[in-house]
Amino acid sequence: MSPIGPLLLATLLFCVGVYGIIARRNAVLVLMSVELMLNAVNINLVAFQNLLWPETAFVSGQLFALFIIAVAAAEVGVGLAILFNLFRNRASVNVDDVDLMRW
Amino acid sequence: MTGYDVVFALVGLVTAGAAILTVTSKNLVHAALHLAVTLAGIAGVFLVLHADFLALVQLIVYVGAVTVLFLFGLMLTRAPIGREALDSQNRGLGLAVAGGLFVTLAALIVQAYAGHPSVLPQRIPTEAIGMVIFSQWVLPFEVLSMLLLAALIGAIVLARREAGDSGDTVDQTRIEFGDAPSTEQGRAATEPVELGAGESGSESR
């Protein structure tokens, strides 16, 4: 199969994530959009590893995808904890309201 | 056009549609469920690309854990879940940036890989991944485990309710009893002492 298909799908997922980050207000949805972007990068890594350079580079594409999955899980945990703290203090998870560190 | 392409086209269409529904649906719980479908579709893409171990990890970690975590996040924050003002004012800006980025990247990809020969995806055995992780990538693996431990402790410290200031601050979120079911209302009306005792108990705690 041609590598264009997975690369285009990854591009679409990445751009959908960018749209979600810019246009949505709920912070949980912003975290979901970040997850979409990380998954797009994972598809790219696996496609490059298994379609273009399968014998070289010691499966490092799939390894980086594994590392990204673990780091993304840690990011979701810490991000939701920050969100709970924010909601407890300000009763809102709207990203437009969070300007605590502006000045 | 091999069988791989057909299966990939089907799985990719499902994944892309669910991803678009994730960022556009009005109901946040629906968005989380569409995100689960998207992540499962990405696991299917990994299966088509012969990355079996990665597909299983994706199913377990993302569809199993991260989606449940997101649903907990939606339920616990009591954010406006329904069809309220979810979109900010810069929706047009988001569409412009995302569309422009997609057109640019898609043009670059098609230009770069248009003449690439169609190859079959290579199966990389899970054995090879394990051997490489524990021989050449041991140090990043250990650093990753330290990162997970730090994230665990950090999440607990951040989300924990402080011991001293639980009852006396006014900006705590309160639970209104207005939309409670009738049995709760009747119980609260007959036994008003229970609520006061509960509040003082939470203050002393």
Interface residues (C-beta under 8 A of the other chain):
Chain A: M1 S2 P3 I4 G5 P6 L7 L8 L9 T11 L12 L13 F14 C15 V16 G17 V18 Y19 G20 I21 I22 A23 R24 R25 N26 V28 L29 L31 M32 S33 E35 L36 N39 N42 I43 V46 A47 Q49 N50 L51 P54 E55 F58 V59 S60 Q62 L63 A65 L66 F67 I69 A70 V71 A72 A73 A74 E75 V76 G77 V78 L80 A81 I82 L83 F84 N85 F87 R88 N89 R90 A91 S92 V93 V95 D96
Chain B: T2 Y4 D5 F8 A9 G12 T15 A16 A19 I20 T22 V23 L28 A31 A32 L35 T38 L39 I42 V45 F46 L49 H50 A51 F53 L54 V57 Q58 V61 Y62 A65 V66 L69 F70 F72 G73 L74 L76 T77 R78 A79 P80 A85 L86 D87 S88 N90 R91 L93 G94 L95 V97 A98 G99 L101 F102 L105 A106 I109 V110 Y113 A114 H116 S118 V119 L120 P121 Q122 I124 A128 I129 V132 I133 Q136 W137 P140 L144 L147 L148 A151 L152 G154 A155 I156 L158 A159 R161 D171 Q172 T173
